[in-house]
C-alpha cells in the first residue's frame, strides 16, 4: 500500500510539472501585443493550467499522506480537467483551420481577407464596439512606426516579409494602387474602388488602416499563428497528462487491491 501511494504521489508530482507548460503558454499569449489587445484565449489557458496544478498538488498530498478521499477527488477533478483541456485543444484547431494569406503582385508579403477566417473569429472583430477597443490598443503600439525606421526605400519595403498584422494595418491594400512615400505614408491611389478598404486608408499615424477589414484579417492571421503554436504545446501536454492519469489510476487500483488483501489476511489470521 505504501509503495503504491508513493507511486501515486510521484505521478502527481509529474502532473504538477505538466501544468507549467500550460500556464507558460497562457502567459506567452498574454505577452503578445495582438493577443493582449484581443484578450480571448490567454486567460482560459492560464486558469486551466492553474486548476491542473492545484488538483495535482491535492493528488500529491493524498498519495504521500494516504488520504483516500483526496485521491478520489484528484481522480475525478483531473479527469474533468483533461476533458476540458481536450475540448480546448480541439476548439483552437477548429477555429484556426481556415484563413491564409494571398500573394500580391510584385510583393514579398501576403495580404489577408476577413471572409477567409472562421465565423467565430470574424465575430470577435466585426462588432464596432469590440473593434474600437482593439483598434485603440493596436494604434497605441509602435508596430507601424517601427516599419518607418526599417524601410526607407520602396523596393526594400515591397521585398519585406511583413507580419500579417503589419500587412493589414500599416499600409493600404496593394490593389488600390497607392504610391509609396514611406511604409505608413501613401498617396495618389489609382483605383480607389478596387476594395472598400481603399477609402478607409488615412495617412494620420493614429488611423492608417486600423478601420480596414484587412487590418481585422491581419490581426486574425496573427492570432491564428500564435494560437496554433500554443495549441501544439497544449496537445503535447494533454497526451502526457492522459498517460500520467492512466498510470495514476492503475496505481490507485493496485493500492486498493493491496489494502483489501491486507485486511483479508488480518481477518483470516
VOPAGU-2260 file (C-alpha; in pm, 1 decimal, decimal comma):
REM VOPAGU-2260
SITE   aa  ch    i         X         Y         Z
SITE  UNK   A    0       0,0       0,0       0,0
SITE  UNK   A    1     277,5     244,6      92,7
SITE  UNK   A    2     463,0     172,1    -232,4
SITE  UNK   A    3     151,7     235,6    -443,0
SITE  UNK   A    4      74,8     555,6    -255,8
SITE  UNK   A    5     429,8     674,5    -312,6
SITE  UNK   A    6     391,6     596,0    -682,2
SITE  UNK   A    7      68,3     799,1    -690,7
SITE  UNK   A    8     245,5    1087,1    -516,1
SITE  UNK   A    9     534,5    1073,1    -764,7
SITE  UNK   A   10     292,8    1062,2   -1059,3
SITE  UNK   A   11     112,2    1368,6    -928,9
SITE  UNK   A   12     441,9    1548,2    -895,8
SITE  UNK   A   13     486,7    1488,0   -1270,2
SITE  UNK   A   14     133,1    1622,4   -1324,7
SITE  UNK   A   15     231,5    1934,0   -1130,1
SITE  UNK   A   16     526,3    1982,6   -1365,8
SITE  UNK   A   17     299,4    1933,8   -1668,4
SITE  UNK   A   18      87,0    2229,2   -1559,1
SITE  UNK   A   19     387,8    2456,6   -1615,0
SITE  UNK   A   20     384,4    2448,7   -1999,8
SITE  UNK   A   21       8,5    2516,8   -1997,0
SITE  UNK   A   22      47,1    2818,6   -1768,6
SITE  UNK   A   23     354,2    2921,9   -1969,4
SITE  UNK   A   24     158,7    2906,3   -2297,0
SITE  UNK   A   25    -108,1    3133,2   -2149,1
SITE  UNK   A   26     149,4    3382,1   -2021,1
SITE  UNK   A   27     325,4    3379,1   -2359,8
SITE  UNK   A   28      -4,4    3457,5   -2535,0
SITE  UNK   A   29     -78,4    3736,4   -2285,7
SITE  UNK   A   30     257,7    3896,3   -2367,1
SITE  UNK   A   31     192,8    3906,2   -2743,5
SITE  UNK   A   32      78,6    4258,8   -2841,7
SITE  UNK   A   33    -212,3    4138,3   -3056,9
SITE  UNK   A   34    -337,3    3885,8   -2800,6
SITE  UNK   A   35    -309,8    4141,7   -2522,2
SITE  UNK   A   36    -542,3    4367,2   -2724,7
SITE  UNK   A   37    -798,1    4094,9   -2802,9
SITE  UNK   A   38    -789,2    3908,9   -2468,3
SITE  UNK   A   39    -967,1    3588,4   -2574,4
SITE  UNK   A   40    -755,2    3279,1   -2519,3
SITE  UNK   A   41    -481,6    3358,3   -2269,0
SITE  UNK   A   42    -690,6    3365,6   -1951,2
SITE  UNK   A   43    -879,4    3037,2   -2014,1
SITE  UNK   A   44    -541,0    2869,7   -2076,1
SITE  UNK   A   45    -382,3    3020,1   -1763,3
SITE  UNK   A   46    -683,5    2933,9   -1544,4
SITE  UNK   A   47    -691,2    2576,1   -1676,2
SITE  UNK   A   48    -318,1    2538,5   -1606,7
SITE  UNK   A   49    -357,4    2669,8   -1251,7
SITE  UNK   A   50    -650,2    2432,4   -1185,1
SITE  UNK   A   51    -443,6    2137,3   -1310,0
SITE  UNK   A   52    -162,3    2247,4   -1076,5
SITE  UNK   A   53    -399,4    2271,1    -778,4
SITE  UNK   A   54    -557,7    1929,6    -845,9
SITE  UNK   A   55    -214,4    1771,1    -896,7
SITE  UNK   A   56     -97,8    1915,8    -563,1
SITE  UNK   A   57    -406,5    1763,4    -399,8
SITE  UNK   A   58    -321,5    1426,2    -552,7
SITE  UNK   A   59      39,8    1460,3    -443,6
SITE  UNK   A   60     -64,0    1526,4     -83,0
SITE  UNK   A   61    -323,7    1247,2     -90,9
SITE  UNK   A   62     -69,3     998,6    -224,3
SITE  UNK   A   63     212,3    1062,1      21,9
SITE  UNK   A   64      -8,0    1116,4     326,4
SITE  UNK   A   65    -250,3     835,7     237,6
SITE  UNK   A   66    -572,3    1037,0     228,5
SITE  UNK   A   67    -817,3     828,3      20,5
SITE  UNK   A   68   -1086,1    1095,2     -26,1
SITE  UNK   A   69    -826,1    1339,9    -155,1
SITE  UNK   A   70    -704,1    1083,0    -406,9
SITE  UNK   A   71   -1059,6    1020,1    -526,1
SITE  UNK   A   72   -1114,5    1396,1    -558,3
SITE  UNK   A   73    -791,2    1413,1    -758,3
SITE  UNK   A   74    -900,5    1136,3    -996,1
SITE  UNK   A   75   -1240,2    1296,8   -1058,1
SITE  UNK   A   76   -1104,0    1651,8   -1081,4
SITE  UNK   A   77    -817,0    1562,2   -1312,1
SITE  UNK   A   78   -1049,2    1366,7   -1542,2
SITE  UNK   A   79   -1272,5    1673,7   -1576,7
SITE  UNK   A   80    -973,2    1899,9   -1642,5
SITE  UNK   A   81    -829,0    1660,5   -1901,2
SITE  UNK   A   82   -1163,5    1662,1   -2082,9
SITE  UNK   A   83   -1172,7    2044,1   -2069,1
SITE  UNK   A   84    -815,0    2063,9   -2199,7
SITE  UNK   A   85    -900,3    1822,9   -2483,2
SITE  UNK   A   86   -1203,5    2035,8   -2573,3
SITE  UNK   A   87    -985,3    2347,6   -2573,6
SITE  UNK   A   88    -725,3    2183,6   -2799,1
SITE  UNK   A   89    -994,1    2075,7   -3047,4
SITE  UNK   A   90   -1165,6    2415,8   -3031,1
SITE  UNK   A   91    -844,5    2606,2   -3108,5
SITE  UNK   A   92    -773,9    2374,6   -3400,8
SITE  UNK   A   93   -1125,8    2414,5   -3542,3
SITE  UNK   A   94   -1137,4    2796,3   -3524,7
SITE  UNK   A   95    -788,1    2830,6   -3677,5
SITE  UNK   A   96    -826,9    2575,2   -3954,8
SITE  UNK   A   97    -930,9    2846,1   -4203,0
SITE  UNK   A   98    -759,3    3164,4   -4311,7
SITE  UNK   A   99    -440,9    3217,0   -4512,2
SITE  UNK   A  100    -265,7    3498,5   -4693,0
SITE  UNK   A  101    -290,1    3588,5   -5061,5
SITE  UNK   A  102       0,3    3678,8   -5286,0
SITE  UNK   A  103      11,6    4040,2   -5403,5
SITE  UNK   A  104     173,8    4136,0   -5737,8
SITE  UNK   A  105     544,7    4214,0   -5704,0
SITE  UNK   A  106     529,9    4189,8   -5325,3
SITE  UNK   A  107     706,8    3954,1   -5084,2
SITE  UNK   A  108     444,0    3999,7   -4813,4
SITE  UNK   A  109      96,7    3847,9   -4813,6
SITE  UNK   A  110    -238,6    4022,1   -4783,8
SITE  UNK   A  111    -540,2    3894,4   -4592,3
SITE  UNK   A  112    -919,0    3891,1   -4637,4
SITE  UNK   A  113   -1154,9    3882,8   -4341,7
SITE  UNK   A  114   -1401,6    3640,3   -4501,6
SITE  UNK   A  115   -1130,3    3371,7   -4523,7
SITE  UNK   A  116   -1137,0    3312,9   -4147,8
SITE  UNK   A  117   -1378,6    3110,5   -3937,0
SITE  UNK   A  118   -1710,0    3270,1   -3847,3
SITE  UNK   A  119   -1627,6    3252,7   -3476,4
SITE  UNK   A  120   -1306,6    3451,4   -3520,2
SITE  UNK   A  121   -1478,3    3701,2   -3750,3
SITE  UNK   A  122   -1739,3    3771,5   -3484,3
SITE  UNK   A  123   -1462,9    3866,3   -3241,4
SITE  UNK   A  124   -1369,8    4166,1   -3460,5
SITE  UNK   A  125   -1681,6    4254,2   -3665,1
SITE  UNK   A  126   -1861,7    4427,1   -3377,9
SITE  UNK   A  127   -1787,9    4801,1   -3393,1
SITE  UNK   A  128   -1781,2    4817,6   -3012,8
SITE  UNK   A  129   -1526,8    4536,8   -2981,3
SITE  UNK   A  130   -1315,4    4663,5   -3270,0
SITE  UNK   A  131   -1299,4    5018,5   -3134,5
SITE  UNK   A  132   -1136,9    4888,6   -2815,9
SITE  UNK   A  133    -897,8    4664,4   -3011,6
SITE  UNK   A  134    -813,9    4943,5   -3257,8
SITE  UNK   A  135    -720,5    5186,5   -2981,0
SITE  UNK   A  136    -496,7    4919,5   -2827,8
SITE  UNK   A  137    -324,1    4839,3   -3159,4
SITE  UNK   A  138    -270,7    5204,4   -3254,2
SITE  UNK   A  139    -101,3    5268,3   -2919,8
SITE  UNK   A  140     178,7    5024,5   -3007,1
SITE  UNK   A  141     495,4    5105,0   -3205,7
SITE  UNK   A  142     419,2    4828,6   -3456,3
SITE  UNK   A  143     372,0    5051,6   -3762,6
SITE  UNK   A  144     613,5    5325,2   -3657,7
SITE  UNK   A  145     895,5    5069,6   -3647,0
SITE  UNK   A  146     843,2    4998,2   -4018,7
SITE  UNK   A  147     941,3    5358,1   -4099,4
SITE  UNK   A  148    1273,7    5300,2   -3927,5
SITE  UNK   A  149    1337,1    4967,7   -4101,9
SITE  UNK   A  150    1237,4    5051,1   -4461,1
SITE  UNK   A  151    1309,0    5383,5   -4631,4
SITE  UNK   A  152    1307,7    5264,7   -4994,4
SITE  UNK   A  153    1001,1    5129,3   -5173,5
SITE  UNK   A  154    1188,1    4829,2   -5316,4
SITE  UNK   A  155    1305,1    4726,6   -4968,4
SITE  UNK   A  156     953,1    4753,0   -4830,7
SITE  UNK   A  157     798,5    4556,9   -5118,9
SITE  UNK   A  158    1050,5    4277,0   -5060,0
SITE  UNK   A  159     993,6    4272,1   -4684,2
SITE  UNK   A  160     828,1    3976,9   -4512,8
SITE  UNK   A  161     576,8    4165,0   -4302,3
SITE  UNK   A  162     376,3    4002,9   -4027,6
SITE  UNK   A  163       4,8    3962,7   -4109,9
SITE  UNK   A  164     -93,6    4244,6   -3876,6
SITE  UNK   A  165     169,4    4479,8   -4024,7
SITE  UNK   A  166      48,8    4397,3   -4374,3
SITE  UNK   A  167    -315,7    4453,8   -4285,0
SITE  UNK   A  168    -297,3    4757,7   -4054,4
SITE  UNK   A  169       7,7    4962,6   -4152,5
SITE  UNK   A  170     -44,0    5004,1   -4528,4
SITE  UNK   A  171    -331,3    5021,2   -4780,4
SITE  UNK   A  172    -425,2    4716,3   -4991,6
SITE  UNK   A  173    -195,4    4674,9   -5293,1
SITE  UNK   A  174    -482,1    4667,4   -5544,0
SITE  UNK   A  175    -574,0    5026,6   -5453,2
SITE  UNK   A  176    -261,4    5140,4   -5637,7
SITE  UNK   A  177    -130,7    5387,8   -5381,0
SITE  UNK   A  178     216,1    5537,3   -5433,9
SITE  UNK   A  179     476,0    5463,5   -5166,9
SITE  UNK   A  180     622,9    5756,7   -4972,7
SITE  UNK   A  181     722,8    5558,1   -4666,3
SITE  UNK   A  182     572,7    5244,8   -4505,2
SITE  UNK   A  183     295,8    5445,1   -4333,9
SITE  UNK   A  184     252,4    5725,8   -4586,6
SITE  UNK   A  185      89,2    5652,6   -4925,1
SITE  UNK   A  186     -55,7    5891,2   -5184,2
SITE  UNK   A  187    -240,7    5907,7   -5517,5
SITE  UNK   A  188    -449,0    5588,6   -5535,1
SITE  UNK   A  189    -504,2    5464,1   -5891,7
SITE  UNK   A  190    -812,1    5250,3   -5824,5
SITE  UNK   A  191    -995,5    5374,3   -5517,0
SITE  UNK   A  192   -1294,5    5145,0   -5572,9
SITE  UNK   A  193   -1096,8    4822,0   -5605,1
SITE  UNK   A  194   -1156,5    4745,4   -5238,6
SITE  UNK   A  195   -1372,0    4912,9   -4969,0
SITE  UNK   A  196   -1053,8    4942,9   -4762,6
SITE  UNK   A  197    -906,9    5183,6   -5021,2
SITE  UNK   A  198   -1115,8    5473,2   -4891,3
SITE  UNK   A  199   -1050,1    5373,9   -4531,5
SITE  UNK   A  200    -676,7    5441,9   -4561,9
SITE  UNK   A  201    -560,3    5752,9   -4376,7
SITE  UNK   A  202    -205,7    5888,2   -4351,3
SITE  UNK   A  203    -281,2    6005,5   -3998,9
SITE  UNK   A  204     -46,8    5786,2   -3794,1
SITE  UNK   A  205    -321,2    5713,6   -3542,0
SITE  UNK   A  206    -560,5    5599,6   -3816,7
SITE  UNK   A  207    -366,7    5432,2   -4103,6
SITE  UNK   A  208    -568,2    5122,3   -4198,2
SITE  UNK   A  209    -693,0    5042,2   -3848,4
SITE  UNK   A  210   -1051,1    5082,1   -3975,3
SITE  UNK   A  211    -989,5    4841,2   -4265,1
SITE  UNK   A  212   -1117,6    4486,7   -4290,9
SITE  UNK   A  213    -762,3    4396,6   -4396,6
SITE  UNK   A  214    -644,1    4504,8   -4050,7
SITE  UNK   A  215    -902,4    4281,6   -3885,0
SITE  UNK   A  216    -794,3    3996,7   -4113,3
SITE  UNK   A  217    -426,1    4058,8   -4039,2
SITE  UNK   A  218    -499,3    4053,0   -3666,9
SITE  UNK   A  219    -684,0    3721,2   -3702,2
SITE  UNK   A  220    -397,4    3578,1   -3909,2
SITE  UNK   A  221    -153,3    3677,0   -3635,6
SITE  UNK   A  222    -380,1    3521,1   -3372,5
SITE  UNK   A  223    -407,0    3205,5   -3581,3
SITE  UNK   A  224     -28,4    3165,1   -3597,2
SITE  UNK   A  225      16,2    3223,3   -3224,2
SITE  UNK   A  226    -280,8    3009,1   -3123,1
SITE  UNK   A  227    -154,3    2722,4   -3338,8
SITE  UNK   A  228     183,4    2735,4   -3161,5
SITE  UNK   A  229      10,6    2735,0   -2822,6
SITE  UNK   A  230    -216,7    2452,8   -2938,1
SITE  UNK   A  231      81,8    2229,6   -3016,6
SITE  UNK   A  232     211,8    2281,8   -2661,6
SITE  UNK   A  233    -133,8    2208,5   -2518,0
SITE  UNK   A  234    -171,3    1893,9   -2730,7
SITE  UNK   A  235     165,0    1751,4   -2622,4
SITE  UNK   A  236      84,5    1832,0   -2259,2
SITE  UNK   A  237    -261,0    1674,6   -2295,8
SITE  UNK   A  238    -112,1    1347,6   -2422,0
SITE  UNK   A  239     138,3    1344,6   -2135,0
SITE  UNK   A  240    -137,3    1419,7   -1881,1
SITE  UNK   A  241    -352,0    1134,8   -2014,2
SITE  UNK   A  242     -59,5     893,4   -1976,7
SITE  UNK   A  243      12,0    1018,0   -1624,8
SITE  UNK   A  244    -356,8     994,5   -1532,7
SITE  UNK   A  245    -386,8     635,3   -1658,3
SITE  UNK   A  246     -76,4     532,9   -1463,8
SITE  UNK   A  247    -221,2     704,9   -1157,8
SITE  UNK   A  248    -549,9     514,1   -1196,9
SITE  UNK   A  249    -361,0     184,5   -1217,5
SITE  UNK   A  250    -153,7     270,9    -910,0
SITE  UNK   A  251    -468,0     370,6    -717,3
SITE  UNK   A  252    -640,6      44,2    -813,4
SITE  UNK   A  253    -332,7    -155,4    -707,0
SITE  UNK   A  254    -325,3      33,3    -377,5
SITE  UNK   A  255    -690,4     -52,8    -312,9
SITE  UNK   A  256    -627,7    -416,2    -407,0
SITE  UNK   A  257    -330,3    -435,8    -169,8
SITE  UNK   A  258    -543,3    -282,4     103,3
SITE  UNK   A  259    -819,5    -539,7      50,4
SITE  UNK   A  260    -571,5    -830,4      64,3
SITE  UNK   A  261    -410,3    -687,0     376,5
SITE  UNK   A  262    -746,7    -660,7     552,3
SITE  UNK   A  263    -838,6   -1011,1     432,4
SITE  UNK   A  264    -515,4   -1156,3     572,0
SITE  UNK   A  265    -563,4    -977,9     902,7
SITE  UNK   A  266    -917,5   -1112,3     928,3
SITE  UNK   A  267    -805,5   -1461,0     832,3
SITE  UNK   A  268    -529,1   -1472,9    1088,2
